[in-house]
């Protein structure tokens, strides 16, 4: 499964660590015990302080709803791109 969209944030508590532009989530089903998806997104803005703190959630805008992941396996921001592996289904 693949989903594409625009808009989202990386949160540290209730603070915004990064603002996201275009994103893509790719999910490869691997069984019930290893549910993970890969997220690739453009980063529009980064807060210098909050971006160095442990991430508590990634929130993506999907039409009129949001998808939120609180369990992250891998998270990296480099040269205006965010790449992450999120665990489980979104909230």
N, C-alpha and C positions, 0 to 999 in steps of 0.2 A: 504494500500500500504506500502511496505517496500523496502528500498534501502540500500545497503551496499557498502562501499568503503574504500579507504585508502588515507589519506592526506587531510590536511586543516589547517586553521589558525583561531585564534581568534584575531580580530583587535581592536585597540584603535586608531581611526584616521587612519593614514598610518603605525602605529607601530604594530609589532607583539607581542601580549601579551602571546600567547601560540601556540605551534605547535602540530597538531593533527596527530595521526596515524590512526588505524582502527576505522571506525565509522558506525553507523546504524541510519537511520532516519525512524521513523514509523509515518504514517499518518492515523488517524481515521476520516473520513469525519463526521462532525457534523452539517452541514448546512453552508450556505454562510456567516453567520454573525460570526461564531466561527471557522475559519479555523486555526488549529494549528497542529504542528507536534512535536514529541519528538525526541531529538537527544541524543545519548549516544556515547561517543568516548573515546579512550585512549589518554592521554596527554603525548607527548614525551618530551616536553621542555616548561618551563615557565619562562618568564621574571619577575624578582622580583618586579620591579617598575611598568611596564605597566599592569601586571596582577591585580593590586590593583585599577586600574582606571576603569571608566564606559566603558563597552564594546560597540563598535559602529557597529560591524558586525561579523558574523561567516561565513567563506567561506570554502566550501567543494569542493574537486576535484572530478569530475565525468567524467572519461575518459579524453577527450580533452577540456572539458568545466568546468566551476565552477558554483556552486549554492551558492548564497549569501543571507543571511537573515540579515536585519538591525533592525527588530522588535523582541525583545526578551521579553517573559513573565517571564521566570525563567531561572537562570543561576547559576551553581554551579560546582566548581572543588574541588574534594576531593580524596586523595589517588591515584592520577594518572588517575582519571576518570573525564570526563566532562559530566554533564547532563544538558540539557536545553530544554525549550519549546519555539519553534520559531513560530511566527505568520505569517499567510499568505503564499502564494507560494514563492519559491525562485526567485531571480532576475536572 
